[in-house]
């Protein structure tokens, strides 16, 4: 197959480039509408109890409160005549909005719970209608209309879930633009230094452009047929830029190496596609397999990254396998044009002696060199012993964000926030007496401030007769109950309260569904935690199978999995130390909080896939030399000498793409960018440079072992790097390892 791809590129190079240009232009037109198709949120399991509760409340009660307007009197208290008139006028205008339901205010109910302790602030609660996209757009329009000074009597500021979602959507776009503005120019400069040639440096950017444009077109298509999270743009951009450059870097380096060795342009293309092209195909398969594991999760935040991630990997690989050989065939020796003053004339040739010397040193004393590195990685992983998980809330936004400021004011100035209440819904008719008994039992739970039901308000062992606002909690065929607590949202105590509320027996013959933000967190942890073993098993099995097909050994996949787990544990440990424990919070501008569970899982899958990317890069060259007769030490030393510079350069460039998201204002995007970049560098330097040579030295000939039946299976179906026209190895052992497959 790879030989045919090379021949196609040689014979039809210009036709391929013309077709590719047209396809990229069409993808650009599609991709321009991607942002309009993407949704916010997606962190909840649609089959969970909290999601089902929210659906019933939407259908029968006009929706849960997701917009909180904090109204502050310009002078004096909110009960003052001017402020009261302004508040009443605001509520009247809000009730005219077609995108709002369930508008409840202090001025209508006179509920002390909707007024701040100092009397200077009051709340207006409402539900913004629509699906995720419509809700975000509706909230943005409402906030723009009503925020600020109103009727010259009150100041209005918006908060709640809808406002947070609106702020997140805006911030995602801003963060993406800033990250691209940093990553792309810096990447070009680094490519110029790596290649020392203007033309060679531009080739990886051409593939990266195809990958990025194609990924946005893919997001447009996916967003038209299923739910896709808006934060998927950040992943596809970073991954498209990084993988496009990685794969093109490998191809261009091999092509220049073949030209420097005296091959003709056509032969150099053939050799590049049959070796580096094969590596790219397997590398893409391993990365895609890791990302495909995200599809086992029901949250569309994770599923969308699975769909989008697999797509962008495929686009980057296809661009590399079809477009890059055609470009190389057309350019030929002009690939070295535009040589820069500092570039060596032999820059493209052969191996990097530094990486070869490092590998040789490690293999001579594997214990002395590897144990300190292993100890540092295990120390870095130690914060995982205290890791806790959460879901995104307003604290992921900058402190000056309006929705975050409102949430802070509600926690500090009010006696329990309706916006953070547990919402219980009973989807059947309930008699008054059983409902009162149920509400009374709920109010007696530790941590509960009050319970609102259609039969009244229950607090501190007393029941208050129902007021105008309580009527909204009852329907002939359903009942809704609001459990308000003074506990810190998302805290362990708040999560314990969810379990206690769910443990209270509902009225006979009915089923109570418990929802709300804290309930959604509990359900999300259960959902992701329950499916995580399946995702990890799928990653391990697919990775093992692909590496076996690539190497013919069952030891190499096991070695790769163990080393990957160590490097990933170190990365996650450092991220826990920073983002959960709060180190560098003032420098990076985030608020320490539990690790966001969905983003942690995503980072694990991304980092694992990219680690396997470099595993394939290095192992492919070692295997190629080993198959030509080199002994184990020579194959590893020369293999790293050939690939070390490519892997380190590719890793550095890919890390830059992810580190650029460290400038994001959303804290979980900072964590994702910094964590992914760190994982790439740890893998490329510590694992590939030290731990792989040490492991290969300790394993010796058994590194290539496979049982007889599997060896015969690989001989028939396996795909390995190389071909019949492989060049001679610089240094060969007298004979191959006896256990070689």
N, C-alpha and C positions, 0 to 999 in steps of 0.2 A: 504493500500500500504506500509506504513512504517513498519507495523508489518511483512509483507512478506519480506521486505528488511532485517529486523533483523534476521528472521529465515534463510534466504539464507546465510547471513554472518556467522551464527553459524554452519550451516551444511556443507557449502562449502567454508570455510574460506581460506584454503590453495590453492584451485583451483582458487579462486578469485585473490589471491596475485600473483600466477604464470601468469595468464592471464594479470593482470595489469602490471607486469614487462615486458612482451613481448610487450604490447601495448605502454608502455612508451619508450621502445627501438626503436620501429618503428617510433614513433612520433619524437624521437630525430634525427633519420636519415633524416626524412622530414624537420624538423626544421632547420637543418644545412644549407639548401639552401635558407632560408627565406630572408636574406639580398639581395640576387641576384634578388629577385622578387619585391622588394619595390621601390617606386618612391619618388623623392623629390617634393616639391611644393604641389599643390593641393588646394591652397587657393582661386582659381578663380572659378566663376560660368561658366560652359561651354556654357550656353545659353545666357550669358550677351553680351552686345554690344562690350565690349573690347575683349572678347574671340573670338567672331565672326570676329572682325577686324584682330586679330592675325592669325586666320585660313586663311583668304583671303590673307594676306600678305605672309604667308608661301607658299601658293599654287601658287601665281602669281608673287611674288616679291622676292622669295628666303629667306623669313623670316625677322623678326625684328632683330635689333641689340641686341645681348645678350652677346657679348664678346667684351670688350674694353681692348686693350693692351696699357698701358701707357709706352711710349718709352722716355727715358731720355738720353740726350747726356752725355757721360762720361766726355767730356771736351767742354766747350763753349756752343754754341747754336745748335739746331737741323738742322739749315741751313748750318752749317760748313761742309766742304767737307767730312770729315771722318764720321760724324754722318749721313749725307745725304746718303752716300754710304751704311752704315749699315742699315739705315731705308729702303732704296730701296731693299736691299737684303732680309731683313726680309719680306717685303710685297710679293716679288717674291716667297719666300718659302711658305708663308701662302696660296697663291693662288694655290699651288700645292696640298694642303691638301684636301682630298676628303670629309672630315667632315666639311668643311667651305664653306660658300657662302657669297656673298655681301661684299667682302673685300674692304674697302675704307680707304685711308690713307692721311695724310697731304702731303706726298712727291709726290703723284699723282695729287692731286687736288689743292695744294697750298692754300687751304681754311684757312684763319686766325682763323676760329672758331675751327679748329682741332689743333691749336698750343697754348701753354700756353702764358700768358701775358708777362712773362719774356723770352720767346723764348727757354727755356731749355728743354721743354717737348712737345711731340706731341702724337696724338692719332691714333691708327689703329682700325677701327671698323669692326666687322664681325658677322656673324650668324653661331652658332654651330648647326648642323642638328641633327635629330633623335627625338624619343619620350623622355619622361622625364628621363628614365633610360639611354638610349643611349646618350642623351645630356650630362648627368652628367659624364658618363664614357669618352665620347669624349673630354669634356672640361678638365677633369683631365689629360688625355694624352697630350693634346695640351699645357696645362699650364706647365706640367713637361718638355716638349720639348723646349719651347721657353722662359720660365721665366729665369731671371738672365742675365748675360753678353752675348751679342750676337755680334759675329764678332769683339770682343774686341773694339767695337766702341760705343755701346749703352747698356743701362740697360733696361730690359723689365719686367714689372709687370702686372699681369692679373686682370681685374675687370669685372663688368657687371653681368647680371643675371645668366649666365651660370657658371661663376667663383664663385659667391655667392652660387649657388646651390651645386657646387662641394665641397666648404668648409663646407657647412652645413652638407652634407652627411657624410663627414669624421668626423666632430665634433660630430655628433649624436652617432656614434659608440664609439668614445672615451669617451663621457659622460656616455653612458650606461655601459661600462666596469668599469669605476671608481665608478659609483653609486652602481653597484652590488658588487664590491669589498668592499665597505663600508657597505652596508645594510645587506648582508647575514651573515658575521661574527658577526656584532653587534647584529643582530636579534637572533642568536644562543646564545650569551652570555645572552641576556635579557630573552630568554626562559628558560635558566637554572635557573636564579634567580626567575622567575615567578613560575615554576613548582617545583624547588628544586630536580629534578630527571632527570638524563641523558636520560633515555628511553622516559619518557613523553615529554621532550623537543624536542627530535628528531622527534616525530610523526608529529607535525605541519609542520616541514621542509619537511617531506616526501610528504605531500599533496601539499605544495608550489612548490616542484620540479615537481610534476605531472602537476600542473597548468601552470608553466612557460614553461616546455618542450612542453606541449600540445598547448600552445598559439603560440609558434614559428612554430609548425607544421600547425596550423590553418592559420597563416600569409603566409606560403608557399602556401597553397592551395588557399587562397583568392587572393594572389598576382598573381597566375597563371590564374585566371579567371576575375579579375577586378583590377582597380587601387587602390593601398593601399599605404599610406604615410609611409615613412621610420621612422618617429617619432612615429608611432604606437608601435614600439618595446619598447619604454620607458614606455608607458602606460601599455602594457600587462605584462611587467616584474614587474613593481611596483604593479599593481593590482593583478596579479597572486600570487606574493609572499605574499601580504597583505591579500587577501581574503582566500588563502589557509591556512594561519596561523590563521586567524579569525575563520573560520569554524571549523578547527581541534581543536583549543583552546576550543571552546564551547563544542565539542563532548568529548574531553579528560577530561575536567573539570567535566562534568556531569557523565561520566563513573566512575571517581575516587570518586565522591560524592556518587554514588550508592554503590560502593564497601565499602566505609567507613560506610555507613548506614547498612551494613550487607547483601546486596544482593549477590546472587551467580553471577558468571561471566556471565552465559547465561542470567539471569534476568537483570543484569546491562546493557548488550548489548541491550536487548529488550527495556528497559526503556530509554536508551540513544537515540536510533534511533527514538522511538515514540515521544520523546519530543524535544531534541536538534536537531535531524535529521529533524523533521518537521519545526523547526525554521530556519534551514539552507536553506531548500527548499523555504520557503517564503521569506527569506532574499535575496536569489539569484534572485528570481522573481522580487523583488522591485528594486534591483540594475540593473538588465537587462532591466527593463522597462524604467528606467531613461536613460540608454545608448542607447536604441533603438530609443529614440526620435531624436538622431543625424542623423538618416537615412532620416529625412525630408529635410535635407540641400543638395543642389546639389554639393557642393564642396567635392571632394573625400578625402580631408584632414579630414573633419568631418565625412563623411560617413564611412571611413575606421576605425575610432575609434569606430563608432557604431557597425560595423560588428565584429571587433576584440574584443571590450569590452564585447559584449554579449557572444561571444564564450569563452573568458577566464573565465567569471563568470560561465558559464555552466560547463566548464571543472573542475573548482575548486569545484563546488557543487557536480558533479558526483563523483569526487575522494573522497570527504568527505562522501557521502552517501553509496558508494560501498566499497571502499578500507579501509576507516577508521574503520568501524565496523568489518571487517575481521581482521584487525591488532589488534583491541582490544580483539576480541574473541581468537586469538592465544596467545596474551601476558597475558591476564587475570591479576592476581595480580602482575605479573612482570612489569606492566606499571609503578610501583613505584620503579623499580630497579635503582641502581646507585644513591641512595639518597645522596645529597650533605650535607656537614657538617652543613650548616646554616639552612637547611630545617626543619620545624616543622613536627612532625609525623602526625599531624592532618591537614596538609596543604590543603588537598583535600576536607575536609569535610565542609559541610553546608555553612553558609553565612559569609560575611565580616561585622563585627560590625560597622566599620567606615562608610560605605555607608548606613547602616541601621540608624545609629545615624544622619547622614546628612539628610536623607529623613525625619526622624521624626522631626528634628528641623525645616526644611523648611515647613512641613505641619502644624506645630503649629502656625507659623507666616509667612504665604506665602507672604504677602505684604512686610514685612520688609526685608525678605531675597531675594525675587525675583526682586524687583524694582531696587536695585543697579546693579544687574547683567544685567538686561534689559537695564538700562541707559548706561552702559559701551558698550554693544553690539550696541546700536543705535548710540553712539558717534563714534564707530569704523566704522560704515556704512556711516557716514556723507561725507567722500570724494567722494562717488558715485555721489553726486550732481554736481561735476565738471568733471566727467569722459568723456574722448574722446577716439575714437577708431582708429586703424590703421591696416596695414597689414605688414608682416615681410619684412625687407630689410636688407642691409648689416650691419646696426647698431645693429642687434641682435647678431652679431659675436663679438669676442674679438677685442680690438683695434689693436692688432698686426697681425690680419688676413690680408693677402695680398689683397683680394678683397675689404675689407673695406678701407684699406689705399688708394687704387686706387679711390674709390668713393669719399673719402674726398679730394683727390688732384683735381679731376675733378670739384668739387663744388667750391673749393677755388682758383684754378689757371686758370680756363677756363671760357669763356663767354658763359655759357649755355652748357649743355651736351646733345649730341645726344642720349645717352643711356637713359636719363630721359625724352625725348621728347614725346609729344602726337602724336600718329600715326593715321592719317586719311586715310581711304581707300574708294574709290568709285568704286564699282564693275560693271562699265559700261564705255563705251567710252564717253569722254567729249571734247567738242571743246575748242580751245585755249582761246578764249575771255572770256567765262564764268568761266573757270578755273582760269585765271588771276584775274578776279574780286573777286572770292571766296577767293583766297589766299591773296589778298590785304586787304579784310575785316577782315580776320583772323589776319593778321599782325598788324592791328590797335587796337586789343584788349589790354587792360591794362595788363602788365606783360609779354607779348610776346616779345622775343628778336629778333627772325627771323622766317620766314616760308620758308621751302624748298619745291619746286615742280618741275615738269618736265619743267615748263615754266620759271624757274629762282628762284632767292632768293629775298625775300621781307622783308625789315626791315626799320623801321623809315620813312615810307611813300615813300620809294624809291624801285625800282625794279632793280635787277642786272641780266643781260642776263644769260641764262643757261650755266653752265660749264660741264666738263666731268662727274662729280658726279650727276648732275641733270638728266641726261638721264635715270638713273636707277629708277627714280620715275614715269616714264610713260610706259604704255603698250597700245596696240591698244584697248584692251577691259577693261582696268582698270587704275586708277590713284591713286597714293599714295602721301600724303602730310605730312611733318614733321613740327610740331609746337614746337619750342624750346623756353623755358622761362628761366629766371634767378631766378625763385621763388624756395624757399626751397621745395624739394620733400616731398610729403605727407602732406604738411601744409594746413591750411584752405584756404589760397589764391590759392594754386595749385589746390585744389579740386573745388574751385569756378571757376577757369579758365576752368576746364573740362566742367562744366555746360554752361559757356558762349560760348565755342567752339561748343558744341552740339546745342546751340540755333541759331547759324549762319545758314542761309538757304543755302543749297548746290545748285550747278547748277541745273537748271530745268530738270526734268525727271530723276534725280539721287537720290540715298540715300547714305549719308555719315556715315560710322561707325567709331567711335572715340575710339582708344585703347591707350595703353601705361600704365606705372605703376600707374600714378595718376588716370587714368580712371578705371583701375582695382580695385583700392581702393574704388572709388565711387560705382562701381557696386557691389563689395563684401559687402559693408555696406548695400546697398539697398537689396541685395539678402538675407543676413542673417537676417537683421532687419525685412524683410517681412515675413520670415518663423519662426521667433522666437516665436511669439504668439502661433502658431500651436504646436511647440515643447513643450512649457511650458504647454499648455492645455493637450497635450497627457500625459506628465509626471504626471500632477495633477490628471487626470481622472484614469489612470492606477494605480497610487499609492492609490487613494481613494478606488478603487474597490478591490485591493489586501488586503488592511488593513481592509476593511469591511468584506471580506471573512475570514480574520484571527481573527478578534475580535468580529464581529457581531454588532458593534456599528457604527453609522454615525458620532458621536462626536469625537471619537478617531482619525480617519483619518484627520478630519478638524484641530484638535489640533496639530497633527503631521506636517501637511502642514504649519501651521502658524509658529510654532517654527523653522521649517527647513528654512523657508524664512528669518527669523530674523538672524539665525546663518550664513546663506550664504551671506546675505547682509553685515554682519560684516566682513566676510572673504574677500569679493570682495572690500570692502572699504579699508581694510588694504593693499591689494595688489595694489590698485590704489594709495594710499598714498606712497607706496614704489616705484613701478615701473614706474608710470606716473609722480609723483611729484619729484622723484629722491632721496628720503631719503634712506640712507645706500648704495647709488650707489658706493661709493668708497670702501666700505667694501666688497660688493658682486661683484664688477667689471662689472657693466653693464652701459649702456647709457640710461638715462631716455627718454621715448618716449610714445606716446599714447598706450593705452592698445591694445594688439593684439586681434582682435575681435574673430577670430576662437578659439583661445586658451582660451579666457574668457568664451565663450559658453561651451567649452569642460570641463573646470574646474567646471563650474556651474553644469553640468550634472553628472560629477564624484562625486563631493562633495554631491550633493543631494542624489544620489544613496547610497553612503556610510553612510550618515546620516540616511537614512531609514534602513540600515543594523542594526545599533545599536538601532533604534526605535523598530524593530522586536525583537531583543535580549531582551530588557527590557520589552516591552509590553507582550511578550509571557509568561514570568514568573509571571507578575502581573495578567494577565488573568487566568493563571492556578490556582493561589491561590484564586482569586476572585470566580472562578467557584466552588471551594471546600468549599465556605461559608465564607471566610474572608471578613470583612468589607473593605470599600474603603481605609482607612488609613493603616490598617494592611497589606492589599494586596500590596500596594505601598511600604511600609517600608520594608517588608520581601522580596518583589520582587527585590527591589534594593539591599537589603542585599545579595541576592543570585547571582545577575548578575552584581553588581557594579564592583567587582574586575575583572570579566571576560571582561566586556566592556572596562574598563579603560586600562587593559593590552592589549586587542586586539587593541584598538585605538592607544595606544602608539607604539605598534609593527608596525601597518600599517602606522602611521605617520613617523616612522623611514624610511620605504621603500620610501615614497615620499620625505621626507626631504633630503634623499641622493642625489636627483636630484638638490638640492640647490647648489651642487658643479659643476653643468653643466656650460659650457662656453657660451651656447646659452641662451640669456636672457629670451626668452619666455618659455624655459624649466625650468629655475630657478623659474619663476613665477608659473608655473604649479605645480612643486614639493612643493615649500614652501606654496602656497595657498591651495593645497589639504591637506597637512599635518596639516596646521593651522585649516582648516575647521573641520577635524576629531577630533582634540583636543578640539576645542570649543564645538562641539556637544557632545562629550563624557563627558566632565567635567561640562561646564556651563549649557547645555541644559538638559542632562540626570540627572545630579546631583542636579540641582536647579530648573530649569524652569518646568520640567516634574512633579516633586512632587507638586510644587506650583499650577500648572494648574489642576492637579488631585484633589487637596484639594478644590480649588475654584469651580470646576465642581461638586464635590460630586457624588451622585448617578447618575446624568445625564450624567456622563462620559461614561456610558455603554448604553445610550439610542439608540433605533432604532424604527421606526414606525412599527406597527403590521405586515403589509405585508412583509417588509424587514426582520423582526425578523423571520417570518415563512420561508422565503426564506433561511436565514442563517441556521436555524435549519435543513433544508433539504440538502443544498449544501455546507454550510460553512465548513472550516477545521480549527480546533483550536488545540492548544497544549494539549497534555495529552492523556489519555485513561482510560479505566476502572480500571487499576491497579495503580492509582495514590496514592502516600503515603499521610498520614494524614498531615494536615497543623499544624504547630507548635502552632499558635494562631488563633483561629477562632472567628468570630463575632457570636452573637446569631442567626442572620439570614442574608441571602444575601440581597444586595441592591434591593429594589423593582423594580428598572428600569433596572435590569440586563437583558441582552439578553441571 
